[in-house]
Amino acid sequence: MLPEILLQCSSCHPLVVGKPFRTEDIRVEEFDDQQPASSVLGINDGCDLLEDLRDRVWVSEYILKGQFGRGTVQNKIRGKVNREYGYEHITYHQMTKFLLQLQAHYKKLAFELANVDLESQEAFELACKGLPRPKVLGSPVIYFIKLLHFSLPFFTISLHCVCSNDDFLQDFINEIALSLGSVASCRQLLRKRIGPFSCSHSLLDKHFTLKNILQNMKFCNKIIEYDDKTLDKEVVKATPQLSLEEVLEDELVETFGNLNENETVEDCLRIPWGRTYD
């Protein structure tokens, strides 16, 4: 005969009541199919919001590391090297000048994809506010390019763009080299930011616990609410990021309210014998 304590514990055993959840009860969908670094995921009801978030045409920030003199199959990072070419003639000034010209070209393209005439009053008003968001989705637009590091044959650039994918970014590295009279391949591709979300808002694999996921979901909802208030659907402009400290401060105010100024807060870390060690 089993003890009474064992019988009580067995009432919640999975063999008695079944599994607490089923795999099909949890639905997970990616914001996009890109691989590098930061990614946005929708869980269950959050999956229904992803389409609306995609329509906001968020600007993503990338760090691209390339190497001159070697080309790979389909310009893939891990592709087999199939061509080599000299690169000694490329200088820092030459590459910086070309990137500025490329940035100016994409600024002009941004107005065309927004269906705005460059010589119109509307274009002038948009230019005063920022760069227009593209209305033709699927066309990559680069808003900012900066050369961060240059040490032949290696280089690193920072890129702010919309509607991009892995293939476009890897091909972009080689296109830069072709314009400078060489070939290149992408060595590393890192996405640091997706719209209002940055690497500081992300969860690492080692943090995948129920508590951390629920806290991160609540934090991300706060970010989306903040983005709803500050988003300009016509132009792209820099918006301040919502930090974790700001969200936690709001939660403390909502939970505990404002503390009375005359109220004495007990120091839980105070030790009875004091902190003087003379």
C-alpha contacts under 8 A as a table, 3 or more apart, distances in Angstrom:
res1	aa1	res2	aa2	distance
2	L	6	L	6.56
2	L	7	L	6.72
3	P	6	L	5.38
3	P	7	L	6.47
4	E	7	L	5.08
4	E	8	Q	6.34
5	I	8	Q	5.20
5	I	9	C	6.41
6	L	9	C	5.20
6	L	10	S	6.15
7	L	10	S	5.10
7	L	11	S	6.63
8	Q	11	S	5.52
8	Q	12	C	7.93
9	C	12	C	6.12
9	C	13	H	7.01
10	S	13	H	4.93
10	S	16	V	7.26
11	S	16	V	6.49
11	S	17	V	7.41
12	C	16	V	6.65
12	C	17	V	6.19
13	H	16	V	5.27
13	H	17	V	6.26
13	H	18	G	7.54
14	P	17	V	5.25
14	P	18	G	4.44
14	P	19	K	5.30
14	P	20	P	7.55
15	L	18	G	5.54
15	L	19	K	7.87
19	K	22	R	6.97
21	F	25	D	6.82
22	R	25	D	5.39
22	R	26	I	7.50
23	T	26	I	5.88
24	E	27	R	6.85
26	I	43	I	7.06
26	I	44	N	6.06
27	R	43	I	5.60
27	R	44	N	4.77
27	R	47	C	7.61
28	V	41	L	6.74
28	V	42	G	5.65
28	V	43	I	4.69
28	V	44	N	6.37
28	V	47	C	6.89
29	E	41	L	5.72
29	E	42	G	5.20
29	E	43	I	6.69
29	E	47	C	5.91
30	E	33	D	6.62
30	E	39	S	7.42
30	E	40	V	6.16
30	E	41	L	4.64
30	E	42	G	6.30
31	F	39	S	7.15
31	F	40	V	5.32
31	F	41	L	5.78
31	F	42	G	7.17
31	F	50	L	6.09
31	F	54	R	7.40
32	D	39	S	7.79
32	D	40	V	7.78
34	Q	39	S	7.77
34	Q	165	N	6.30
34	Q	166	D	6.18
35	Q	39	S	7.78
35	Q	166	D	7.52
36	P	39	S	7.79
36	P	189	L	6.06
36	P	190	L	5.09
36	P	191	R	5.55
37	A	190	L	5.67
37	A	191	R	5.44
37	A	192	K	7.03
37	A	199	C	7.94
38	S	191	R	5.93
38	S	192	K	6.35
38	S	193	R	6.88
38	S	194	I	7.58
38	S	198	S	7.19
38	S	199	C	5.99
38	S	202	S	6.69
39	S	194	I	7.84
41	L	47	C	7.78
42	G	45	D	7.52
42	G	46	G	4.53
42	G	47	C	4.39
42	G	48	D	7.85
42	G	49	L	7.66
42	G	50	L	6.79
43	I	46	G	4.96
43	I	47	C	5.62
44	N	47	C	5.63
44	N	48	D	7.77
45	D	48	D	5.62
45	D	49	L	7.39
46	G	49	L	5.30
46	G	50	L	6.92
47	C	50	L	5.46
48	D	51	E	6.74
49	L	52	D	5.47
49	L	53	L	6.41
50	L	53	L	4.97
50	L	54	R	6.14
51	E	54	R	5.11
51	E	55	D	6.43
52	D	55	D	5.20
52	D	56	R	6.83
53	L	56	R	5.33
53	L	57	V	7.55
54	R	57	V	5.76
54	R	58	W	7.37
56	R	233	K	6.98
57	V	133	R	7.22
57	V	134	P	7.82
57	V	137	L	7.98
57	V	162	V	6.48
57	V	163	C	7.18
58	W	162	V	6.41
58	W	194	I	6.48
58	W	195	G	4.59
59	V	160	H	6.37
59	V	161	C	5.43
59	V	162	V	4.94
59	V	194	I	6.23
59	V	195	G	5.12
59	V	236	V	7.78
60	S	160	H	5.62
60	S	161	C	5.57
60	S	162	V	6.13
60	S	191	R	7.16
60	S	192	K	7.58
60	S	193	R	5.35
60	S	194	I	4.47
60	S	195	G	5.85
61	E	158	S	7.24
61	E	159	L	5.68
61	E	160	H	4.54
61	E	161	C	6.71
61	E	191	R	5.87
61	E	192	K	5.54
61	E	193	R	4.99
61	E	194	I	6.70
62	Y	158	S	5.81
62	Y	159	L	5.07
62	Y	160	H	6.41
62	Y	189	L	7.18
62	Y	190	L	5.56
62	Y	191	R	4.38
62	Y	192	K	5.74
62	Y	193	R	7.26
63	I	156	T	7.01
63	I	157	I	5.95
63	I	158	S	4.83
63	I	159	L	6.40
63	I	188	Q	7.98
63	I	189	L	6.15
63	I	190	L	5.11
63	I	191	R	6.35
63	I	192	K	7.22
64	L	156	T	5.63
64	L	157	I	5.37
64	L	158	S	6.45
64	L	159	L	7.54
64	L	186	C	7.08
64	L	187	R	7.76
64	L	188	Q	5.94
64	L	189	L	4.98
64	L	190	L	6.49
65	K	154	F	7.32
65	K	155	F	5.85
65	K	156	T	4.41
65	K	157	I	6.60
65	K	186	C	5.95
65	K	187	R	5.43
65	K	188	Q	5.00
65	K	189	L	6.58
66	G	154	F	5.82
66	G	155	F	5.49
66	G	156	T	6.35
66	G	173	I	6.62
66	G	184	A	6.55
66	G	185	S	5.58
66	G	186	C	4.34
66	G	187	R	5.06
66	G	188	Q	6.98
67	Q	70	R	6.85
67	Q	152	L	7.80
67	Q	153	P	5.32
67	Q	154	F	4.50
67	Q	155	F	6.40
67	Q	184	A	5.34
67	Q	185	S	5.60
67	Q	186	C	6.55
67	Q	187	R	6.67
68	F	87	Y	6.16
68	F	152	L	7.22
68	F	153	P	4.90
68	F	154	F	6.38
68	F	177	A	6.93
68	F	182	S	6.98
68	F	183	V	5.83
68	F	184	A	4.22
68	F	185	S	6.82
69	G	84	E	5.28
69	G	85	Y	4.76
69	G	86	G	5.53
69	G	87	Y	5.65
69	G	153	P	6.98
69	G	182	S	6.36
69	G	183	V	5.30
69	G	184	A	5.55
70	R	81	V	6.57
70	R	82	N	7.80
70	R	83	R	5.97
70	R	84	E	4.58
70	R	85	Y	6.55
70	R	183	V	5.93
70	R	184	A	5.20
70	R	185	S	6.15
71	G	75	N	6.44
71	G	81	V	5.59
71	G	82	N	6.03
71	G	83	R	5.11
71	G	84	E	6.17
71	G	174	N	7.62
71	G	183	V	5.82
71	G	184	A	5.26
71	G	185	S	5.18
72	T	75	N	4.82
72	T	76	K	6.11
72	T	77	I	7.56
72	T	78	R	7.89
72	T	79	G	5.10
72	T	80	K	5.19
72	T	81	V	4.22
72	T	82	N	5.39
72	T	83	R	6.89
72	T	185	S	6.30
73	V	76	K	6.20
73	V	79	G	5.16
73	V	80	K	5.62
73	V	81	V	6.49
73	V	82	N	6.24
74	Q	79	G	7.23
74	Q	171	D	7.85
75	N	79	G	6.78
75	N	170	Q	5.90
75	N	171	D	5.89
75	N	174	N	7.05
75	N	185	S	5.84
75	N	186	C	7.11
76	K	79	G	4.74
76	K	167	D	7.79
76	K	170	Q	6.44
76	K	185	S	7.30
76	K	186	C	7.02
77	I	170	Q	7.40
77	I	185	S	6.82
77	I	186	C	5.34
77	I	187	R	5.49
77	I	188	Q	7.01
81	V	84	E	7.89
84	E	183	V	7.04
85	Y	182	S	5.81
85	Y	183	V	6.16
86	G	89	H	7.81
86	G	182	S	6.20
87	Y	90	I	5.78
87	Y	152	L	7.85
87	Y	153	P	7.17
87	Y	181	G	7.64
87	Y	182	S	5.76
87	Y	183	V	7.88
88	E	91	T	7.97
88	E	152	L	7.63
90	I	94	Q	6.63
90	I	95	M	7.11
90	I	180	L	6.82
91	T	94	Q	5.17
91	T	95	M	6.29
92	Y	95	M	5.31
92	Y	96	T	6.11
92	Y	150	F	6.51
93	H	96	T	5.16
93	H	97	K	6.08
94	Q	97	K	5.29
94	Q	98	F	6.32
95	M	98	F	5.13
95	M	99	L	6.23
95	M	180	L	7.45
96	T	99	L	5.20
96	T	100	L	6.37
96	T	146	K	7.78
96	T	147	L	6.56
97	K	100	L	5.27
97	K	101	Q	6.41
98	F	101	Q	5.08
98	F	102	L	6.14
99	L	102	L	4.92
99	L	103	Q	6.10
99	L	145	I	6.51
99	L	146	K	7.31
99	L	147	L	7.90
100	L	103	Q	5.03
100	L	104	A	6.28
100	L	145	I	7.33
101	Q	104	A	5.15
101	Q	105	H	6.29
102	L	105	H	5.06
102	L	106	Y	6.40
103	Q	106	Y	5.24
103	Q	107	K	6.25
103	Q	142	I	6.79
103	Q	143	Y	6.63
103	Q	144	F	6.29
103	Q	145	I	6.33
104	A	107	K	5.07
104	A	108	K	6.44
105	H	108	K	5.30
105	H	109	L	6.31
106	Y	109	L	4.72
106	Y	110	A	6.05
106	Y	141	V	6.13
106	Y	142	I	5.74
106	Y	143	Y	6.81
107	K	110	A	5.09
107	K	111	F	6.95
107	K	131	L	7.32
107	K	141	V	7.96
107	K	142	I	7.45
107	K	143	Y	6.44
108	K	111	F	5.59
108	K	112	E	6.73
108	K	118	L	7.96
109	L	112	E	5.02
109	L	113	L	6.20
109	L	141	V	7.38
110	A	113	L	5.25
110	A	114	A	6.22
110	A	131	L	7.19
110	A	132	P	6.24
110	A	133	R	7.05
110	A	134	P	6.13
110	A	141	V	6.38
111	F	114	A	5.00
111	F	115	N	6.37
111	F	116	V	5.34
111	F	117	D	7.12
111	F	118	L	6.79
111	F	123	A	7.43
111	F	131	L	7.75
111	F	132	P	6.20
111	F	134	P	7.57
112	E	115	N	5.14
112	E	116	V	5.86
112	E	117	D	7.10
112	E	118	L	7.88
113	L	116	V	7.65
113	L	134	P	5.08
113	L	135	K	6.04
113	L	136	V	5.65
113	L	139	S	7.99
114	A	132	P	6.36
114	A	133	R	6.37
114	A	134	P	4.62
114	A	135	K	4.94
114	A	136	V	6.89
115	N	135	K	7.36
116	V	120	S	7.59
116	V	122	E	7.07
116	V	123	A	6.10
117	D	120	S	5.36
117	D	122	E	7.65
117	D	123	A	6.30
118	L	123	A	5.47
118	L	124	F	7.78
119	E	123	A	6.78
119	E	124	F	7.83
120	S	123	A	5.37
120	S	124	F	6.71
121	Q	124	F	5.07
121	Q	125	E	6.29
122	E	125	E	5.17
122	E	126	L	6.15
123	A	126	L	5.13
123	A	127	A	6.02
124	F	127	A	5.09
124	F	128	C	6.32
125	E	128	C	5.20
125	E	129	K	6.64
126	L	129	K	5.19
126	L	130	G	5.97
126	L	131	L	6.60
126	L	132	P	6.49
126	L	234	E	7.82
126	L	235	V	6.85
127	A	130	G	5.04
127	A	131	L	5.88
127	A	132	P	7.66
129	K	235	V	6.89
129	K	237	K	7.72
130	G	235	V	5.52
130	G	236	V	5.79
130	G	237	K	5.69
131	L	143	Y	7.79
131	L	235	V	5.17
131	L	236	V	5.24
131	L	237	K	7.13
132	P	234	E	5.66
132	P	235	V	4.09
132	P	236	V	5.91
133	R	233	K	7.03
133	R	234	E	5.64
133	R	235	V	5.10
133	R	236	V	5.88
134	P	137	L	6.53
134	P	139	S	7.93
134	P	141	V	7.80
136	V	139	S	6.55
137	L	163	C	6.92
138	G	163	C	5.36
138	G	164	S	7.74
139	S	163	C	5.94
139	S	164	S	7.62
140	P	161	C	6.92
140	P	162	V	5.62
140	P	163	C	4.66
140	P	164	S	5.05
141	V	161	C	5.48
141	V	162	V	5.50
141	V	163	C	6.90
141	V	164	S	7.64
142	I	145	I	7.43
142	I	159	L	7.17
142	I	160	H	5.92
142	I	161	C	4.21
142	I	162	V	6.73
143	Y	159	L	7.77
143	Y	160	H	5.56
143	Y	161	C	5.58
144	F	158	S	7.79
144	F	159	L	5.76
144	F	160	H	5.04
144	F	161	C	7.15
145	I	157	I	6.91
145	I	158	S	5.71
145	I	159	L	4.86
145	I	160	H	6.71
146	K	157	I	5.52
146	K	158	S	5.16
146	K	159	L	6.79
147	L	150	F	7.30
147	L	155	F	7.68
147	L	156	T	6.17
147	L	157	I	4.44
147	L	158	S	6.46
148	L	155	F	7.61
148	L	156	T	5.38
148	L	157	I	5.19
148	L	158	S	6.62
149	H	154	F	7.98
149	H	155	F	5.24
149	H	156	T	4.86
149	H	157	I	6.93
150	F	154	F	6.28
150	F	155	F	4.46
150	F	156	T	6.62
151	S	154	F	5.28
151	S	155	F	6.02
152	L	155	F	6.92
161	C	164	S	6.77
164	S	168	F	6.22
164	S	169	L	7.04
165	N	168	F	5.40
165	N	169	L	6.38
166	D	169	L	5.28
166	D	170	Q	6.20
167	D	170	Q	5.28
167	D	171	D	6.05
168	F	171	D	5.15
168	F	172	F	5.89
169	L	172	F	4.87
169	L	173	I	6.61
170	Q	173	I	5.49
170	Q	174	N	7.00
170	Q	185	S	7.16
170	Q	186	C	5.63
171	D	174	N	5.27
171	D	175	E	6.18
172	F	175	E	5.00
172	F	176	I	6.31
173	I	176	I	5.36
173	I	177	A	6.65
173	I	184	A	6.43
173	I	185	S	6.29
173	I	186	C	6.10
174	N	177	A	5.09
174	N	178	L	6.18
174	N	183	V	5.83
174	N	184	A	4.84
174	N	185	S	5.82
174	N	186	C	7.66
175	E	178	L	5.03
175	E	179	S	6.26
175	E	183	V	7.95
176	I	179	S	5.30
176	I	180	L	6.49
177	A	180	L	5.01
177	A	181	G	6.24
177	A	182	S	5.01
177	A	183	V	4.87
177	A	184	A	5.57
178	L	181	G	5.08
178	L	182	S	5.11
178	L	183	V	5.54
178	L	184	A	7.89
179	S	182	S	7.48
186	C	189	L	7.22
191	R	194	I	7.66
192	K	198	S	5.81
192	K	199	C	5.59
193	R	196	P	7.28
193	R	197	F	5.65
193	R	198	S	4.17
193	R	199	C	6.34
194	I	197	F	5.11
194	I	198	S	6.25
195	G	198	S	7.76
196	P	223	I	6.98
196	P	224	I	7.87
196	P	227	D	6.99
196	P	239	T	7.83
196	P	241	Q	6.08
196	P	242	L	7.71
197	F	201	H	6.26
197	F	223	I	7.72
197	F	241	Q	7.83
198	S	201	H	5.54
198	S	202	S	7.05
199	C	202	S	5.25
201	H	216	N	7.80
201	H	220	C	7.92
201	H	244	L	7.77
203	L	207	H	5.93
203	L	208	F	7.03
203	L	213	I	7.93
203	L	216	N	7.68
204	L	207	H	5.29
204	L	208	F	6.93
205	D	208	F	5.46
207	H	212	N	6.47
208	F	212	N	6.53
208	F	213	I	6.41
209	T	212	N	5.35
209	T	213	I	6.05
210	L	213	I	5.21
210	L	214	L	6.16
211	K	214	L	5.34
211	K	215	Q	6.26
212	N	215	Q	5.13
212	N	216	N	6.03
213	I	216	N	5.06
213	I	217	M	6.10
214	L	217	M	5.10
214	L	218	K	6.32
215	Q	218	K	5.20
215	Q	219	F	6.17
216	N	219	F	4.91
216	N	220	C	6.02
217	M	220	C	5.10
217	M	221	N	6.20
218	K	221	N	5.18
218	K	222	K	6.48
219	F	222	K	5.19
219	F	223	I	6.50
219	F	244	L	7.55
219	F	247	V	6.94
220	C	223	I	4.95
220	C	224	I	6.28
221	N	224	I	5.10
221	N	225	E	6.19
222	K	225	E	5.11
222	K	226	Y	6.19
222	K	247	V	7.25
223	I	226	Y	5.05
223	I	227	D	6.11
223	I	242	L	6.41
224	I	227	D	4.88
224	I	228	D	6.18
225	E	228	D	5.10
225	E	229	K	6.76
226	Y	229	K	5.37
226	Y	230	T	6.50
226	Y	242	L	7.70
227	D	230	T	5.14
227	D	231	L	5.47
228	D	231	L	5.65
230	T	239	T	7.50
232	D	235	V	5.88
232	D	236	V	7.14
233	K	236	V	7.87
242	L	246	E	6.74
242	L	247	V	7.55
243	S	246	E	5.45
243	S	247	V	6.79
244	L	247	V	5.26
244	L	248	L	6.24
245	E	248	L	5.13
245	E	249	E	6.04
246	E	249	E	5.11
246	E	250	D	6.31
247	V	250	D	5.18
247	V	251	E	6.29
248	L	251	E	5.04
248	L	252	L	6.23
249	E	252	L	5.18
249	E	253	V	6.35
250	D	253	V	5.19
250	D	254	E	6.21
251	E	254	E	5.07
251	E	255	T	6.05
252	L	255	T	5.07
252	L	256	F	5.77
252	L	257	G	7.12
253	V	256	F	5.46
253	V	257	G	4.52
253	V	258	N	6.02
254	E	257	G	5.63
256	F	259	L	7.65
259	L	263	E	7.11
260	N	263	E	5.12
267	D	270	R	5.52
270	R	274	G	7.32
271	I	274	G	5.61
271	I	275	R	7.35
